[in-house]
């Protein structure tokens, strides 16, 4: 499968490694380079950078599965989300990209847990996906089949609100040194 990742940070690299482990072809897009977009597009950038990507690539994103990994934190105070309490960044992005299929995912993971496939060097890393498209979630799970990740379908895109709250909690706990950056959440059946 052809995957495009916007961003070049730790999360981008960790996500790239997991898709590559499954045999996908990866194309990384940054401000310095442009490229054709793949079947699945990952927004591995801070939430404030998403609008610029939409402005530049909105038409090219039509018909694509777009994975939003953002956590819409107030980076000045680090004590609140900057989206309405009854919504999510993912829902706002979906409204701006009505011809794309949006999936919330990877936002409850740290780069180290994605790179190693383990939470706290013990439990398998779980990636939570929310979308109104069961087909899109299935395609992402298929594209990650060769990775060491546990993929869990959490339901409709409206569940992104809870995923963003979990991501926010996890980030504030790590920033406050309550948990390590290799810690986090894992689900077991």
C-alpha positions as CSV (number, residue, x, y, z in Angstrom):
1,X,0.0,0.0,0.0
2,X,1.2,3.6,-0.6
3,X,1.3,5.7,2.5
4,X,2.1,9.4,2.8
5,X,3.2,10.9,6.1
6,X,3.2,14.6,6.7
7,X,5.9,15.5,9.2
8,X,9.4,14.4,10.0
9,X,9.5,14.1,13.8
10,X,9.7,11.2,16.2
11,X,6.0,10.2,15.7
12,X,6.4,10.3,11.9
13,X,9.4,8.1,12.0
14,X,7.9,5.6,14.4
15,X,4.6,5.4,12.4
16,X,6.7,5.0,9.2
17,X,8.6,2.1,10.7
18,X,5.4,0.2,11.4
19,X,4.0,0.7,8.0
20,X,7.3,-0.3,6.4
21,X,7.3,-3.5,8.6
22,X,4.1,-4.4,6.8
23,X,5.6,-3.8,3.3
24,X,4.0,-0.5,2.6
25,X,5.7,2.1,0.4
26,X,6.2,5.3,2.4
27,X,6.4,8.9,1.1
28,X,7.3,11.6,3.7
29,X,6.1,15.1,3.0
30,X,7.6,18.2,4.7
31,X,7.6,21.9,4.1
32,X,10.7,21.4,2.0
33,X,9.3,18.8,-0.4
34,X,6.1,18.0,-2.2
35,X,5.0,14.6,-3.5
36,X,2.0,12.7,-4.8
37,X,-0.2,11.5,-2.0
38,X,-0.7,7.8,-1.3
39,X,-3.9,5.9,-0.5
40,X,-3.5,6.6,3.2
41,X,-2.3,9.9,4.4
42,X,-1.0,10.5,8.0
43,X,-1.1,13.9,9.6
44,X,1.9,13.5,11.9
45,X,2.2,17.2,12.7
46,X,1.0,19.4,15.6
47,X,-2.6,20.4,15.4
48,X,-1.9,24.0,14.5
49,X,-0.1,22.8,11.3
50,X,-3.1,21.0,9.9
51,X,-4.8,24.0,8.4
52,X,-1.7,24.8,6.3
53,X,-1.7,21.2,5.0
54,X,-5.4,21.4,4.2
55,X,-4.9,24.7,2.4
56,X,-2.0,23.3,0.3
57,X,-3.3,19.8,-0.3
58,X,-7.0,19.9,0.2
59,X,-8.0,18.9,-3.3
60,X,-5.4,16.1,-3.4
61,X,-6.7,14.7,-0.1
62,X,-10.1,14.1,-1.7
63,X,-10.8,10.4,-1.8
64,X,-8.0,9.5,0.6
65,X,-8.0,7.9,4.0
66,X,-6.6,10.6,6.3
67,X,-5.3,9.6,9.8
68,X,-5.3,12.5,12.3
69,X,-2.8,11.8,15.1
70,X,-3.0,15.3,16.6
71,X,-3.8,16.1,20.2
72,X,-5.2,19.7,20.2
73,X,-3.5,20.9,23.4
74,X,-3.1,24.5,24.4
75,X,0.7,24.4,24.2
76,X,1.0,27.7,26.1
77,X,-0.7,26.4,29.3
78,X,-0.5,22.7,28.7
79,X,-3.7,22.4,30.8
80,X,-6.5,22.2,28.3
81,X,-7.7,21.1,24.9
82,X,-8.4,23.9,22.4
83,X,-11.5,22.3,20.8
84,X,-15.0,22.4,22.2
85,X,-15.8,19.9,24.9
86,X,-18.5,18.2,22.8
87,X,-16.2,17.9,19.7
88,X,-12.7,16.9,18.6
89,X,-9.9,18.0,16.4
90,X,-10.7,15.0,14.2
91,X,-14.3,16.1,13.7
92,X,-13.1,19.7,12.8
93,X,-10.6,18.3,10.3
94,X,-13.3,16.0,8.8
95,X,-15.6,19.1,8.3
96,X,-12.7,20.8,6.4
97,X,-12.1,17.7,4.3
98,X,-15.6,16.5,3.4
99,X,-14.4,14.4,0.5
100,X,-11.8,12.5,2.6
101,X,-12.3,9.7,5.1
102,X,-11.0,10.7,8.4
103,X,-9.6,8.3,11.0
104,X,-8.4,9.3,14.5
105,X,-5.4,7.2,15.4
106,X,-1.9,7.0,17.0
107,X,-2.7,10.0,19.3
108,X,-2.8,7.9,22.4
109,X,0.7,6.6,21.7
110,X,4.2,7.9,22.3
111,X,6.8,7.5,19.6
112,X,8.9,5.2,21.7
113,X,6.0,2.8,22.2
114,X,5.3,2.7,18.5
115,X,9.0,2.2,17.7
116,X,9.4,-0.7,20.1
117,X,5.8,-2.1,19.9
118,X,5.8,-2.2,23.7
119,X,4.4,-0.1,26.5
120,X,6.8,0.1,29.4
121,X,8.8,-2.6,27.8
122,X,6.2,-5.2,28.6
123,X,2.7,-4.8,27.2
124,X,2.0,-4.7,23.5
125,X,1.4,-1.2,22.1
126,X,-2.3,-0.7,21.3
127,X,-3.3,1.8,18.5
128,X,-6.9,3.0,18.9
129,X,-8.8,4.0,15.7
130,X,-12.0,5.9,15.5
131,X,-13.8,6.6,12.2
132,X,-17.3,6.6,10.6
133,X,-15.8,4.2,8.0
134,X,-15.3,0.6,9.0
135,X,-13.6,0.0,5.6
136,X,-11.0,2.7,6.3
137,X,-10.2,1.3,9.7
138,X,-9.9,-2.2,8.2
139,X,-7.5,-0.9,5.5
140,X,-5.3,0.7,8.1
141,X,-5.3,-2.5,10.2
142,X,-4.4,-4.4,7.1
143,X,-1.6,-2.0,6.2
144,X,-0.2,-2.6,9.7
145,X,-0.5,-6.4,9.7
146,X,3.2,-7.0,9.7
147,X,3.9,-4.6,12.6
148,X,4.0,-5.5,16.3
149,X,1.0,-3.2,17.1
150,X,-2.4,-4.2,18.5
151,X,-5.0,-2.3,16.5
152,X,-8.4,-1.7,18.2
153,X,-11.5,-0.2,16.5
154,X,-13.1,2.2,19.0
155,X,-16.1,3.0,16.9
156,X,-17.4,6.1,15.1
157,X,-15.4,9.4,14.6
158,X,-17.3,10.9,17.5
159,X,-15.1,8.7,19.8
160,X,-12.2,10.9,18.8
161,X,-13.3,13.2,21.6
162,X,-12.4,10.5,24.1
163,X,-9.2,9.5,22.3
164,X,-8.1,13.1,22.4
165,X,-8.9,13.3,26.1
166,X,-6.8,10.1,26.7
167,X,-4.0,11.5,24.6
168,X,-4.1,14.8,26.6
169,X,-4.1,13.0,29.9
170,X,-1.2,10.8,28.9
171,X,0.9,13.8,27.6
172,X,0.3,15.8,30.8
173,X,1.3,12.8,32.9
174,X,4.5,12.3,31.0
175,X,5.3,16.0,30.9
176,X,4.8,16.1,34.7
177,X,7.1,13.0,35.0
178,X,4.3,10.9,36.6
179,X,4.8,8.3,33.8
180,X,7.7,7.8,31.5
181,X,7.7,8.6,27.7
182,X,7.8,4.8,27.1
183,X,4.6,4.3,29.2
184,X,1.0,4.7,28.3
185,X,-2.1,2.7,27.8
186,X,-2.5,-0.8,26.5
187,X,-5.5,-3.0,26.0
188,X,-5.6,-6.8,26.5
189,X,-8.4,-9.1,25.4
